[in-house]
Amino acid sequence: MEHVVRSGKPLKEAEKVLIMIHGRGASPQDILSLAPSLHVSDFALIAPAAKGNAWYPNSFLAPRAENEPFLSNALKQLSTLVAELEEQGFAKSQIYLLGFSQGACLALEFAASGATRFGGIVAFTGGVIGDHLDHRNYHGDFDGTPVFIGSSDPDFHVPVVRVQETTALYESMGAAVTEIIYQNMGHTISEAEINQVNKLIFP
């Protein structure tokens, strides 16, 4: 596994893995700093690193072509990481995804591009990627995967309407989504969100 930072339980001892995806301008260490607040002491934690600290150069609402080839490379990086975990004996139902901001968008885009039963998905301020929601990009069945999507109203990077579109997409693909829009929360991860995630995804 190249370009990843590991924490938590060693893979050989863990029954579950949490892939933590950092935001633009951040690092794997930044997103891993959330771990002590989450109920993930029995997880292996893996945080991939984006080249240049960004997964793609433009807004997630830009036409997809404007974020290529970076977007495809980032999705491939996640796909490779999940495949390597499967080779080590983890089912997708033992693999969890968590991201913030650009990392949340990437997690949501990746999971919906080949939906299956993941352990859980956490998106702190994000939505699926592109200037419009193109259903041709998404296929599969989440089979009841628990998903938390939290965001602020307003958020200068992630409009509420895209969060709502993403929730509707995920529900149509069989996910059990909890979407919470917090008034004037700002572009951050709040204690209220952490509490929700610990209750819903990491009980």
N, CA, C and O of each residue as an XYZ file, in Angstrom:
812
protein
N       0.843     -1.197      0.000
C       0.000      0.000      0.000
C       0.875      1.243      0.000
O       1.435      1.622      1.029
N       0.985      1.858     -1.140
C       1.800      3.071     -1.249
C       0.976      4.303     -0.901
O      -0.250      4.305     -1.010
N       1.677      5.348     -0.480
C       1.062      6.657     -0.244
C      -0.082      6.582      0.773
O      -1.111      7.237      0.609
N       0.107      5.783      1.816
C      -0.891      5.741      2.885
C      -0.183      5.864      4.227
O       0.981      5.491      4.373
N      -0.913      6.396      5.202
C      -0.444      6.439      6.586
C      -1.360      5.516      7.380
O      -2.583      5.580      7.259
N      -0.758      4.671      8.182
C      -1.535      3.699      8.951
C      -1.541      4.060     10.424
O      -0.590      4.637     10.951
N      -2.638      3.704     11.074
C      -2.750      3.906     12.511
C      -3.725      2.856     13.047
O      -4.183      1.989     12.304
N      -4.032      2.941     14.322
C      -4.977      1.999     14.902
C      -4.398      0.599     14.999
O      -3.186      0.427     15.127
N      -5.262     -0.391     14.939
C      -4.842     -1.783     15.053
C      -4.072     -2.226     13.817
O      -4.374     -1.773     12.713
N      -3.090     -3.097     13.978
C      -2.464     -3.685     12.789
C      -3.499     -4.454     11.968
O      -4.435     -5.031     12.523
N      -3.328     -4.458     10.653
C      -4.297     -5.118      9.788
C      -4.498     -6.582     10.165
O      -5.615     -7.093     10.091
N      -3.437     -7.251     10.562
C      -3.542     -8.683     10.878
C      -4.371     -8.943     12.127
O      -4.872    -10.050     12.325
N      -4.516     -7.926     12.969
C      -5.276     -8.093     14.210
C      -6.679     -7.497     14.122
O      -7.518     -7.769     14.981
N      -6.941     -6.700     13.111
C      -8.218     -5.976     13.023
C      -9.259     -6.780     12.257
O      -8.935     -7.527     11.335
N     -10.511     -6.612     12.655
C     -11.626     -7.201     11.911
C     -12.323     -6.165     11.034
O     -13.140     -6.508     10.179
N     -11.989     -4.886     11.258
C     -12.593     -3.807     10.478
C     -11.522     -2.785     10.118
O     -10.546     -2.596     10.844
N     -11.730     -2.134      8.984
C     -10.790     -1.120      8.498
C     -11.548      0.163      8.189
O     -12.602      0.128      7.554
N     -11.020      1.285      8.633
C     -11.579      2.596      8.302
C     -10.595      3.340      7.416
O      -9.468      3.630      7.818
N     -11.042      3.648      6.193
C     -10.247      4.463      5.276
C     -10.654      5.915      5.494
O     -11.820      6.269      5.319
N      -9.697      6.753      5.877
C      -9.968      8.145      6.232
C      -9.349      9.054      5.175
O      -8.141      9.012      4.943
N     -10.179      9.875      4.535
C      -9.770     10.627      3.345
C      -9.758     12.114      3.661
O     -10.797     12.707      3.947
N      -8.584     12.704      3.607
C      -8.416     14.107      4.012
C      -8.977     15.073      2.976
O      -9.261     14.697      1.839
N      -9.130     16.322      3.397
C      -9.641     17.374      2.530
C      -8.529     18.103      1.793
O      -7.346     17.809      1.967
N      -8.933     19.055      0.971
C      -7.978     19.853      0.192
C      -7.062     20.638      1.128
O      -7.522     21.250      2.091
N      -5.767     20.613      0.838
C      -4.805     21.356      1.628
C      -4.454     20.695      2.949
O      -3.682     21.247      3.733
N      -5.007     19.531      3.202
C      -4.747     18.822      4.448
C      -3.870     17.597      4.171
O      -3.344     17.427      3.071
N      -3.727     16.761      5.179
C      -2.826     15.609      5.075
C      -3.473     14.399      5.745
O      -4.468     14.545      6.455
N      -2.916     13.205      5.526
C      -3.419     12.039      6.246
C      -3.387     12.219      7.758
O      -4.298     11.783      8.462
N      -2.346     12.857      8.250
C      -2.246     13.067      9.701
C      -3.390     13.933     10.222
O      -3.875     13.728     11.335
N      -3.818     14.902      9.411
C      -4.924     15.773      9.823
C      -6.205     14.967     10.033
O      -6.868     15.115     11.060
N      -6.555     14.120      9.072
C      -7.807     13.373      9.189
C      -7.680     12.294     10.260
O      -8.660     11.978     10.934
N      -6.494     11.728     10.425
C      -6.292     10.721     11.472
C      -6.438     11.323     12.867
O      -6.715     10.601     13.826
N      -6.256     12.636     12.988
C      -6.388     13.269     14.306
C      -7.822     13.199     14.832
O      -8.065     13.451     16.012
N      -8.779     12.853     13.950
C     -10.171     12.658     14.386
C     -10.357     11.353     15.158
O     -11.278     11.225     15.964
N      -9.479     10.394     14.906
C      -9.705      9.032     15.389
C      -9.957      8.926     16.891
O     -10.838      8.168     17.297
N      -9.210      9.667     17.749
C      -9.476      9.532     19.177
C     -10.897      9.930     19.588
O     -11.370      9.514     20.646
N     -11.580     10.727     18.768
C     -12.950     11.143     19.078
C     -13.982     10.130     18.588
O     -15.154     10.212     18.954
N     -13.553      9.185     17.771
C     -14.462      8.197     17.191
C     -14.340      6.862     17.912
O     -13.297      6.559     18.492
N     -15.391      6.074     17.878
C     -15.375      4.763     18.524
C     -14.760      3.730     17.577
O     -15.437      2.819     17.101
N     -13.468      3.894     17.319
C     -12.803      3.036     16.327
C     -11.544      2.377     16.899
O     -10.596      2.097     16.164
N     -11.540      2.135     18.199
C     -10.332      1.578     18.819
C     -10.018      0.173     18.316
O      -8.876     -0.275     18.415
N     -11.019     -0.530     17.775
C     -10.782     -1.885     17.272
C     -10.592     -1.918     15.755
O     -10.580     -2.995     15.159
N     -10.445     -0.760     15.132
C     -10.261     -0.668     13.682
C      -8.783     -0.508     13.324
O      -8.007      0.075     14.082
N      -8.411     -1.031     12.165
C      -7.200     -0.563     11.493
C      -7.573      0.723     10.764
O      -8.634      0.796     10.144
N      -6.727      1.718     10.831
C      -6.992      3.013     10.204
C      -5.992      3.234      9.074
O      -4.784      3.081      9.261
N      -6.499      3.590      7.921
C      -5.647      3.829      6.758
C      -6.045      5.162      6.141
O      -7.207      5.374      5.793
N      -5.074      6.055      6.008
C      -5.334      7.378      5.439
C      -4.462      7.570      4.200
O      -3.253      7.768      4.323
N      -5.061      7.513      3.008
C      -4.290      7.757      1.786
C      -3.914      9.228      1.665
O      -4.581     10.109      2.206
N      -2.828      9.464      0.940
C      -2.322     10.828      0.751
C      -2.566     11.280     -0.684
O      -2.275     10.552     -1.633
N      -3.099     12.481     -0.830
C      -3.268     13.076     -2.156
C      -1.979     13.760     -2.570
O      -1.327     14.423     -1.763
N      -1.621     13.596     -3.819
C      -0.445     14.277     -4.340
C      -0.672     15.784     -4.297
O      -1.666     16.280     -4.828
N       0.243     16.509     -3.669
C       0.085     17.953     -3.557
C      -1.029     18.367     -2.625
O      -1.485     19.510     -2.672
N      -1.479     17.444     -1.767
C      -2.507     17.721     -0.749
C      -3.876     18.081     -1.323
O      -4.692     18.697     -0.638
N      -4.132     17.699     -2.579
C      -5.456     17.900     -3.171
C      -5.753     16.717     -4.082
O      -4.892     16.248     -4.826
N      -6.999     16.248     -4.004
C      -7.384     15.085     -4.813
C      -7.678     15.483     -6.254
O      -7.486     14.693     -7.178
N      -8.142     16.711     -6.437
C      -8.397     17.245     -7.784
C      -8.342     18.761     -7.655
O      -8.563     19.294     -6.568
N      -8.047     19.478     -8.767
C      -7.681     20.893     -8.641
C      -8.835     21.869     -8.478
O      -8.675     22.895     -7.817
N      -9.989     21.578     -9.059
C     -11.076     22.553     -9.082
C     -12.197     22.153     -8.127
O     -12.121     21.115     -7.469
N     -13.224     22.972     -8.056
C     -14.391     22.665     -7.238
C     -14.984     21.314     -7.632
O     -14.898     20.911     -8.792
N     -15.582     20.620     -6.676
C     -16.246     19.359     -7.009
C     -17.494     19.588     -7.861
O     -18.052     18.642     -8.416
N     -17.930     20.848     -7.964
C     -19.081     21.199     -8.796
C     -18.688     21.588    -10.215
O     -19.559     21.881    -11.034
N     -17.403     21.595    -10.519
C     -16.957     21.883    -11.884
C     -17.294     20.703    -12.792
O     -17.454     19.584    -12.306
N     -17.406     20.932    -14.100
C     -17.550     19.793    -15.018
C     -16.430     18.781    -14.773
O     -15.273     19.157    -14.587
N     -16.780     17.512    -14.773
C     -15.814     16.482    -14.393
C     -14.526     16.565    -15.218
O     -13.435     16.319    -14.703
N     -14.663     16.914    -16.497
C     -13.486     16.975    -17.370
C     -12.452     17.973    -16.857
O     -11.255     17.808    -17.092
N     -12.915     19.008    -16.156
C     -11.990     20.027    -15.653
C     -11.170     19.525    -14.468
O     -10.178     20.152    -14.096
N     -11.569     18.410    -13.876
C     -10.808     17.830    -12.768
C     -10.022     16.584    -13.168
O      -9.447     15.893    -12.326
N     -10.011     16.315    -14.473
C      -9.249     15.161    -14.953
C      -7.835     15.570    -15.367
O      -7.622     16.719    -15.756
N      -6.845     14.635    -15.290
C      -6.997     13.216    -14.921
C      -6.963     12.964    -13.413
O      -6.958     11.818    -12.964
N      -6.940     14.051    -12.642
C      -6.728     13.926    -11.199
C      -7.855     13.158    -10.519
O      -7.607     12.328     -9.644
N      -9.106     13.439    -10.926
C     -10.237     12.770    -10.306
C     -10.180     11.266    -10.551
O     -10.341     10.476     -9.621
N      -9.952     10.871    -11.797
C      -9.872      9.438    -12.106
C      -8.725      8.777    -11.354
O      -8.857      7.649    -10.879
N      -7.602      9.477    -11.247
C      -6.463      8.926    -10.512
C      -6.789      8.756     -9.033
O      -6.396      7.764     -8.419
N      -7.507      9.721     -8.458
C      -7.873      9.635     -7.049
C      -8.839      8.477     -6.815
O      -8.695      7.735     -5.843
N      -9.819      8.320     -7.698
C     -10.758      7.204     -7.579
C     -10.039      5.871     -7.736
O     -10.354      4.900     -7.048
N      -9.075      5.835     -8.644
C      -8.300      4.601     -8.840
C      -7.467      4.288     -7.600
O      -7.308      3.124     -7.234
N      -6.934      5.330     -6.951
C      -6.152      5.126     -5.734
C      -7.008      4.464     -4.655
O      -6.548      3.554     -3.965
N      -8.244      4.919     -4.510
C      -9.150      4.298     -3.541
C      -9.505      2.880     -3.949
O      -9.527      1.975     -3.115
N      -9.784      2.687     -5.232
C     -10.143      1.368     -5.726
C      -9.023      0.364     -5.482
O      -9.272     -0.771     -5.076
N      -7.794      0.789     -5.732
C      -6.634     -0.075     -5.507
C      -6.485     -0.404     -4.031
O      -6.193     -1.544     -3.669
N      -6.685      0.592     -3.182
C      -6.577      0.395     -1.742
C      -7.608     -0.631     -1.256
O      -7.272     -1.528     -0.482
N      -8.845     -0.502     -1.703
C      -9.893     -1.443     -1.308
C      -9.570     -2.844     -1.830
O      -9.760     -3.833     -1.122
N      -9.083     -2.923     -3.068
C      -8.722     -4.231     -3.636
C      -7.609     -4.895     -2.831
O      -7.630     -6.108     -2.618
N      -6.638     -4.099     -2.385
C      -5.550     -4.651     -1.577
C      -6.063     -5.158     -0.230
O      -5.596     -6.178      0.276
N      -7.020     -4.442      0.340
C      -7.614     -4.904      1.599
C      -8.393     -6.197      1.384
O      -8.353     -7.097      2.223
N      -9.098     -6.289      0.267
C      -9.823     -7.526     -0.032
C      -8.860     -8.693     -0.213
O      -9.150     -9.812      0.210
N      -7.727     -8.437     -0.837
C      -6.722     -9.489     -1.008
C      -6.204     -9.983      0.342
O      -5.778    -11.131      0.470
N      -6.245     -9.105      1.345
C      -5.792     -9.479      2.680
C      -6.907    -10.086      3.522
O      -6.727    -10.332      4.714
N      -8.058    -10.327      2.901
C      -9.112    -11.067      3.570
C     -10.276    -10.251      4.087
O     -11.189    -10.809      4.696
N     -10.276     -8.939      3.863
C     -11.385     -8.109      4.323
C     -12.491     -8.085      3.272
O     -12.237     -7.826      2.096
N     -13.710     -8.357      3.704
C     -14.866     -8.149      2.827
C     -15.193     -6.658      2.809
O     -14.822     -5.924      3.725
N     -15.887     -6.217      1.766
C     -16.258     -4.798      1.723
C     -17.134     -4.418      2.915
O     -17.130     -3.264      3.343
N     -17.882     -5.375      3.449
C     -18.725     -5.099      4.612
C     -17.900     -4.846      5.873
O     -18.440     -4.408      6.889
N     -16.599     -5.117      5.813
C     -15.685     -4.829      6.929
C     -14.892     -3.546      6.687
O     -14.065     -3.154      7.509
N     -15.152     -2.899      5.552
C     -14.421     -1.693      5.163
C     -15.348     -0.492      5.280
O     -16.460     -0.499      4.753
N     -14.880      0.538      5.973
C     -15.627      1.770      6.202
C     -14.892      2.922      5.516
O     -13.666      2.912      5.412
N     -15.647      3.905      5.055
C     -15.076      5.088      4.404
C     -15.480      6.331      5.180
O     -16.630      6.459      5.601
N     -14.545      7.239      5.370
C     -14.823      8.519      6.041
C     -14.020      9.602      5.361
O     -12.835      9.419      5.082
N     -14.661     10.741      5.087
C     -13.933     11.860      4.498
C     -14.507     13.185      4.937
O     -15.655     13.282      5.373
N     -13.673     14.207      4.810
C     -14.098     15.580      5.083
C     -13.902     16.439      3.845
O     -12.845     16.402      3.216
N     -14.930     17.218      3.497
C     -14.864     18.201      2.421
C     -14.467     17.515      1.104
O     -15.208     16.648      0.639
N     -13.356     17.859      0.500
C     -12.963     17.212     -0.750
C     -12.841     15.699     -0.566
O     -13.154     14.928     -1.474
N     -12.390     15.286      0.602
C     -12.307     13.856      0.894
C     -13.673     13.212      1.032
O     -13.849     12.049      0.667
N     -14.654     13.960      1.561
C     -16.022     13.444      1.650
C     -16.620     13.279      0.256
O     -17.283     12.281     -0.029
N     -16.384     14.259     -0.603
C     -16.868     14.163     -1.983
C     -16.272     12.943     -2.680
O     -16.972     12.206     -3.375
N     -14.973     12.741     -2.485
C     -14.312     11.612     -3.124
C     -14.858     10.290     -2.589
O     -15.088      9.359     -3.360
N     -15.065     10.203     -1.283
C     -15.619      8.976     -0.693
C     -17.001      8.674     -1.250
O     -17.292      7.533     -1.610
N     -17.858      9.696     -1.323
C     -19.218      9.506     -1.827
C     -19.211      9.121     -3.301
O     -19.970      8.246     -3.719
N     -18.363      9.767     -4.086
C     -18.269      9.465     -5.516
C     -17.768      8.034     -5.727
O     -18.321      7.282     -6.529
N     -16.724      7.678     -5.003
C     -16.137      6.344     -5.137
C     -17.158      5.255     -4.792
O     -17.346      4.307     -5.555
N     -17.808      5.398     -3.649
C     -18.723      4.354     -3.195
C     -19.904      4.190     -4.146
O     -20.319      3.066     -4.427
N     -20.447      5.297     -4.642
C     -21.621      5.219     -5.507
C     -21.286      4.718     -6.907
O     -22.169      4.254     -7.629
N     -20.006      4.811     -7.297
C     -19.622      4.344     -8.633
C     -19.627      2.825     -8.725
O     -19.595      2.267     -9.822
N     -19.667      2.161     -7.590
C     -19.772      0.704     -7.566
C     -20.349      0.262     -6.238
O     -19.686     -0.402     -5.442
N     -21.599      0.643     -6.013
C     -22.207      0.447     -4.698
C     -22.274     -1.027     -4.317
O     -22.575     -1.891     -5.140
N     -21.982     -1.286     -3.038
C     -22.089     -2.618     -2.466
C     -22.267     -2.436     -0.964
O     -22.368     -1.306     -0.486
N     -22.306     -3.521     -0.226
C     -22.502     -3.412      1.222
C     -21.170     -3.100      1.894
O     -20.375     -3.997      2.172
N     -20.940     -1.816      2.149
C     -19.789     -1.397      2.952
C     -20.167     -1.457      4.428
O     -21.342     -1.568      4.778
N     -19.152     -1.383      5.287
C     -19.436     -1.344      6.714
C     -20.186     -0.081      7.096
O     -21.116     -0.121      7.901
N     -19.778      1.039      6.515
C     -20.418      2.319      6.769
C     -19.685      3.407      6.011
O     -18.523      3.240      5.643
N     -20.361      4.522      5.779
C     -19.780      5.646      5.051
C     -20.100      6.924      5.811
O     -21.248      7.172      6.181
N     -19.066      7.736      6.040
C     -19.215      9.005      6.749
C     -18.729     10.126      5.843
O     -17.575     10.127      5.413
N     -19.606     11.078      5.552
C     -19.239     12.223      4.727
C     -19.481     13.496      5.530
O     -20.619     13.929      5.712
N     -18.392     14.083      6.004
C     -18.471     15.374      6.677
C     -18.364     16.465      5.615
O     -17.261     16.799      5.182
N     -19.495     17.020      5.192
C     -19.566     18.130      4.238
C     -19.093     17.695      2.851
O     -17.939     17.899      2.477
N     -20.016     17.090      2.099
C     -19.660     16.667      0.754
C     -20.867     16.203     -0.033
O     -21.976     16.111      0.493
N     -20.634     15.912     -1.301
C     -21.648     15.385     -2.201
C     -20.958     14.725     -3.385
O     -19.743     14.843     -3.542
N     -21.721     14.035     -4.212
C     -21.122     13.423     -5.389
C     -20.637     14.513     -6.343
O     -21.073     15.662     -6.272
N     -19.730     14.127     -7.231
C     -18.892     15.080     -7.964
C     -19.423     15.344     -9.379
O     -19.896     14.435    -10.061
N     -19.333     16.617     -9.800
C     -19.690     17.002    -11.162
C     -20.584     18.232    -11.176
O     -21.158     18.606    -10.153
N     -20.699     18.858    -12.342
C     -21.529     20.056    -12.442
C     -23.016     19.714    -12.390
O     -23.847     20.585    -12.136
N     -23.350     18.446    -12.630
C     -24.716     17.966    -12.435
C     -24.626     16.501    -12.034
O     -23.603     15.851    -12.252
N     -25.689     15.991    -11.454
C     -25.710     14.591    -11.030
C     -26.093     13.729    -12.228
O     -27.220     13.789    -12.720
N     -25.135     12.929    -12.687
C     -25.336     12.076    -13.857
C     -25.487     10.631    -13.378
O     -24.516      9.998    -12.964
N     -26.702     10.127    -13.440
C     -26.973      8.786    -12.906
C     -26.209      7.693    -13.650
O     -26.074      6.582    -13.136
N     -25.714      7.984    -14.831
C     -24.959      6.968    -15.578
C     -23.641      6.627    -14.896
O     -23.043      5.589    -15.178
N     -23.186      7.503    -13.996
C     -21.906      7.259    -13.310
C     -22.046      6.310    -12.119
O     -21.045      5.888    -11.541
N     -23.278      5.974    -11.754
C     -23.505      5.266    -10.497
C     -24.277      3.977    -10.726
O     -25.264      3.951    -11.460
N     -23.817      2.917    -10.091
C     -24.502      1.630    -10.237
C     -24.196      0.773     -9.018
O     -23.275      1.053     -8.250
N     -24.990     -0.276     -8.862
C     -24.812     -1.182     -7.731
C     -25.908     -1.003     -6.691
O     -26.877     -0.276     -6.907
N     -25.735     -1.682     -5.556
C     -26.732     -1.679     -4.486
C     -26.005     -1.637     -3.147
O     -25.186     -2.505     -2.847
N     -26.310     -0.627     -2.350
C     -25.651     -0.494     -1.048
C     -26.156     -1.501     -0.011
O     -25.523     -1.697      1.026
N     -27.290     -2.136     -0.292
C     -27.772     -3.227      0.557
C     -27.841     -2.838      2.034
O     -27.439     -3.601      2.913
N     -28.359     -1.633      2.285
C     -28.555     -1.210      3.671
C     -27.348     -0.607      4.360
O     -27.383     -0.392      5.571
N     -26.278     -0.326      3.625
C     -25.089      0.311      4.218
C     -25.498      1.578      4.971
O     -26.176      2.435      4.405
N     -25.091      1.712      6.258
C     -25.394      2.951      6.976
C     -24.495      4.095      6.504
O     -23.279      3.940      6.401
N     -25.104      5.234      6.221
C     -24.380      6.388      5.690
C     -24.772      7.621      6.493
O     -25.952      7.859      6.749
N     -23.769      8.402      6.887
C     -24.020      9.699      7.512
C     -23.480     10.794      6.613
O     -22.315     10.763      6.214
N     -24.334     11.768      6.293
C     -23.904     12.949      5.542
C     -24.303     14.182      6.355
O     -25.488     14.443      6.559
N     -23.314     14.928      6.811
C     -23.571     16.150      7.557
C     -22.984     17.347      6.829
O     -21.935     17.239      6.195
N     -23.654     18.487      6.918
C     -23.139     19.684      6.264
C     -23.765     20.907      6.915
O     -24.671     20.802      7.741
N     -23.262     22.061      6.524
C     -23.745     23.336      7.071
C     -24.625     24.048      6.051
O     -24.427     23.929      4.842
N     -25.591     24.784      6.563
C     -26.368     25.700      5.738
C     -26.188     27.109      6.313
O     -26.727     27.402      7.380
N     -25.445     27.986      5.631
C     -24.799     27.731      4.345
C     -23.413     27.112      4.509
O     -22.818     27.144      5.587
N     -22.912     26.542      3.393
C     -21.504     26.170      3.281
C     -21.024     26.710      1.946
O     -21.642     26.467      0.909
N     -19.911     27.450      1.975
C     -19.478     28.157      0.769
C     -18.922     27.217     -0.295
O     -18.796     27.608     -1.455
N     -18.591     25.994      0.078
C     -18.026     25.039     -0.878
C     -19.043     23.992     -1.321
O     -18.985     23.503     -2.450
N     -19.970     23.651     -0.436
C     -20.894     22.537     -0.691
C     -22.336     23.026     -0.513
O     -22.799     23.172      0.618
N     -23.041     23.278     -1.603
C     -24.422     23.738     -1.475
C     -25.326     22.632     -0.934
O     -25.147     21.452     -1.239
N     -26.292     23.042     -0.130
C     -27.210     22.081      0.488
C     -27.921     21.241     -0.572
O     -28.176     20.056     -0.355
N     -28.242     21.846     -1.716
C     -28.985     21.099     -2.739
C     -28.187     19.896     -3.224
O     -28.780     18.858     -3.519
N     -26.867     19.999     -3.317
C     -26.066     18.840     -3.750
C     -26.027     17.773     -2.658
O     -26.016     16.579     -2.957
N     -26.007     18.192     -1.414
C     -26.099     17.211     -0.317
C     -27.410     16.447     -0.433
O     -27.432     15.222     -0.315
N     -28.500     17.169     -0.664
C     -29.814     16.532     -0.758
C     -29.912     15.619     -1.975
O     -30.507     14.544     -1.900
N     -29.331     16.043     -3.096
C     -29.304     15.197     -4.290
C     -28.526     13.915     -4.026
O     -28.911     12.838     -4.481
N     -27.439     14.041     -3.294
C     -26.604     12.880     -2.981
C     -27.350     11.913     -2.074
O     -27.301     10.700     -2.277
N     -28.037     12.450     -1.077
C     -28.845     11.599     -0.195
C     -29.899     10.847     -0.990
O     -30.089      9.646     -0.796
N     -30.581     11.543     -1.880
C     -31.618     10.897     -2.696
C     -31.014      9.798     -3.573
O     -31.592      8.720     -3.710
N     -29.856     10.074     -4.163
C     -29.173      9.067     -4.983
C     -28.840      7.835     -4.143
O     -29.124      6.705     -4.540
N     -28.240      8.068     -2.987
C     -27.825      6.957     -2.130
C     -29.031      6.142     -1.662
O     -28.977      4.912     -1.631
N     -30.110      6.820     -1.303
C     -31.305      6.090     -0.869
C     -31.884      5.269     -2.010
O     -32.380      4.164     -1.794
N     -31.823      5.807     -3.230
C     -32.335      5.067     -4.388
C     -31.485      3.845     -4.688
O     -31.929      2.931     -5.383
N     -30.259      3.825     -4.164
C     -29.342      2.700     -4.377
C     -29.265      1.797     -3.142
O     -28.374      0.954     -3.035
N     -30.206      1.983     -2.215
C     -30.313      1.040     -1.118
C     -29.539      1.356      0.137
O     -29.405      0.496      1.007
N     -29.020      2.574      0.258
C     -28.296      2.951      1.473
C     -29.271      3.444      2.539
O     -30.340      3.970      2.229
N     -28.883      3.263      3.792
C     -29.657      3.791      4.921
C     -28.997      5.101      5.348
O     -28.069      5.100      6.157
N     -29.480      6.218      4.799
C     -28.810      7.507      4.940
C     -29.401      8.319      6.084
O     -30.619      8.444      6.215
N     -28.518      8.865      6.907
C     -28.898      9.907      7.854
C     -28.240     11.197      7.385
O     -27.018     11.336      7.438
N     -29.053     12.132      6.929
C     -28.544     13.433      6.478
C     -28.952     14.475      7.521
O     -30.123     14.577      7.887
N     -27.976     15.240      7.991
C     -28.281     16.321      8.927
C     -27.624     17.605      8.417
O     -26.413     17.655      8.200
N     -28.438     18.630      8.233
C     -27.945     19.950      7.834
C     -27.960     20.836      9.077
O     -29.008     21.061      9.682
N     -26.795     21.327      9.442
C     -26.651     22.149     10.645
C     -26.652     23.623     10.237
O     -25.931     24.011      9.318
N     -27.443     24.429     10.904
C     -27.521     25.842     10.574
C     -26.249     26.572     11.017
O     -25.867     26.533     12.187
N     -25.600     27.240     10.049
C     -24.448     28.105     10.323
C     -23.321     27.391     11.069
O     -22.651     27.987     11.913
N     -23.120     26.130     10.756
C     -22.043     25.372     11.412
C     -20.666     25.820     10.924
O     -19.691     25.794     11.674
N     -20.603     26.229      9.658
C     -19.309     26.551      9.070
C     -18.689     25.320      8.442
O     -19.206     24.209      8.560
N     -17.565     25.542      7.770
C     -16.897     24.466      7.031
C     -15.953     23.745      7.986
O     -14.748     23.995      8.001
N     -16.522     22.851      8.777
C     -15.752     22.196      9.834
C     -16.432     20.881     10.186
O     -17.463     20.535      9.610
N     -15.859     20.157     11.120
C     -16.477     18.954     11.681
C     -16.845     19.273     13.120
O     -15.983     19.630     13.922
N     -18.128     19.143     13.448
C     -18.603     19.570     14.760
C     -18.709     18.391     15.724
O     -18.744     17.228     15.321
N     -18.759     18.731     16.997
C     -18.946     17.704     18.024
C     -20.284     16.995     17.837
O     -20.394     15.794     18.081
N     -21.293     17.737     17.407
C     -22.602     17.126     17.159
C     -22.517     16.054     16.075
O     -23.146     15.002     16.190
N     -21.744     16.316     15.029
C     -21.558     15.324     13.967
C     -20.817     14.098     14.494
O     -21.195     12.963     14.203
N     -19.766     14.333     15.267
C     -19.010     13.218     15.837
C     -19.938     12.334     16.671
O     -19.879     11.108     16.576
N     -20.782     12.943     17.475
C     -21.708     12.178     18.307
C     -22.672     11.358     17.456
O     -22.960     10.203     17.769
N     -23.164     11.958     16.384
C     -24.060     11.229     15.473
C     -23.367     10.031     14.834
O     -23.932      8.940     14.747
N     -22.143     10.253     14.392
C     -21.399      9.188     13.708
C     -21.104      8.040     14.687
O     -21.211      6.869     14.323
N     -20.738      8.376     15.909
C     -20.470      7.325     16.883
C     -21.734      6.515     17.187
O     -21.654      5.321     17.476
N     -22.876      7.154     17.121
C     -24.135      6.469     17.389
C     -24.577      5.620     16.196
O     -25.065      4.502     16.363
N     -24.400      6.168     14.993
C     -24.962      5.536     13.802
C     -24.017      4.558     13.110
O     -24.440      3.502     12.640
N     -22.740      4.914     13.051
C     -21.784      4.156     12.221
C     -20.828      3.335     13.076
O     -20.433      2.237     12.685
N     -20.461      3.853     14.219
C     -19.495      3.167     15.097
C     -20.096      2.927     16.488
O     -19.520      3.358     17.487
N     -21.234      2.250     16.563
C     -21.893      2.091     17.864
C     -21.098      1.184     18.820
O     -21.525      0.955     19.951
